[in-house]
Amino acid sequence: MSEAIGIPPARQQIVVSIYNISTGSLMLLWGRIADVYGRRLVYLVGSGLFSLTNLCLPFTKYEIPFHIVRFLQGMSGAAVIPSGIGIIASTFPRGRARNNAYVCIAAVASVGSVLGNIFGGVIGGLLSWQWVFWVPAILAAVATMLAYFITNTPHLRSSSTNSTANSSQGSRARSVDWIGGALVSCSLVLLLAAFTQANVIGWSTPWIPPLIAGSILLLVGFCFWQHRLEKDPVKEPLLRISMFKNLQFSALFVLVGFFYASFNSFLVFVTFFYQDYLALSELDTTLRFLPAGIAGFLISFVVSPALSRFRAFYILIFGLVCGVLSPFIMAVPIPPSTSYWAYGFPAMCLCLSIEVVWPVISLLIAARLPSADQGLGSGLLQSANNVGRALGLAIATAIQTSTQSFEEDGNGFAGSPGFLYGVRAAQWTNVGFSAAALGIAVAFFRDLGQA
């Protein structure tokens, strides 16, 4: 693909990172748009755009247009996720039905992740690279058509779920804080771009610090703007800053950031261990990841009834403890020649933590926010998720490279003892992230009852 489009090796990582940057930076704004214009409409538009961009990508023959379409593809993902979760939260009442819905989302995500990796490799090996995009385009088109009919109910067909439901298009547009959306989206774009690229090209690159500084300034400006709008009786802020005066509400997003920082970075460095240190093929590495998806799918059948019978606090703690143990197993100095079944297999099975933690967090957000703000709440949750992933990987990578350089006296290379030391140091960092999430849960969420 890179050769056909003319993307040099030094910029190939942009193909992946630009999608993540687009998705992570726009979810908050899309969540609010979904609340105002209707979650069904936004979901269908996002799903249709995802299909269209996948269809168009193989026809873009130059690098810049390819990246632009990839950014639009990320935008479609940013529209689908908060609107889809908002549909679930506003459709199912609190209780067993909502619990089942959130757990099903987590289970399907696990299966989709595993099958996506497997079929992506199979398609890439048997067919031309264009089909890696065309197959998702077909699947997304089918999903869009199914969603159109499945969500064709009076509740979801209504323009929106808040006070703008019967308003004109102009008044709805004015009810969206476009200035605030632009500020926070640009802030997240700069932040995610800086941390994503710094892991590849190095922190000493001259334009990395200005990006981070610009991101912080935009974020401060966003907070001041939201504080001003919150006092305005006419205009609605994108995000009510006063919500974060509630310590438990604020702690929830810090917990999400730490947990996903650990989980995402854990998977990245496990991949490095298998592919770069043990020199396994992509297929062999993918097979070693299979237990994570299977365990996540199976645990979903337990989580849903457990949420109705036990306190959510205990379920959250169980998931976070699994999140600590998973990188811990890969961090301890077990000889690399040890059988995969002795330590790699249990470490991957413990990745079920995400299928336990995610439903509890999502249900907690849904319960804390009114129906009119469910899309915004999902956008907030996903923004914390994406920022945590970016920051966690950046910190773990910095520790890995510094440890590797120290152990090898600056000459570390993949497969060397120093490289293994670096990967283990990164996994210890992930243990710290997940332990911090566990500590926050114990400190702030001991009062959580049944979901």
Buried (B, 14 or more C-beta within 10 A) or exposed (E): BBEEBEBEEEEBBBBEBBBBBBBBBBBBBBBBBBBBBBBBBBBBBBBBBBBBBBBBBBEBEEBEBBBBBBBBBBBBBBBBBBBBBBBBBBBBEEEBEBBBBBBBBBBEBBBEBBEEBBEBBEBBEEEEBBBBBBBBBEEBBEBBBEBBEEBEEEEBEBBBBBEBEEBEEEEBBBBBBEBBBBBBBBBBBBBBBBBBBBBBBEBEEEEBEEBBEBBEEBBEBBBEBBEEBBEEEEBBBBBBBEBEEEEBBEBBBBBBBBBBBBBBBBBBBBBBBBBBBBEBEBEEBBBBBBBBBBBBBBBBEBBBEBBEEBBBBEBBBBBBBBBBBBBBBBBEEEEEEEEBEEBBBBBBBBBBBBBBBBBBBBBBBBBBBEEBBBBBBBBBBBBBBBBBBBBBBBBBBBBBBEBBBBBBEEEBEBEBEBBBBBBBBBBBBBBBBBBBBBEBBEEBBEEBEBB
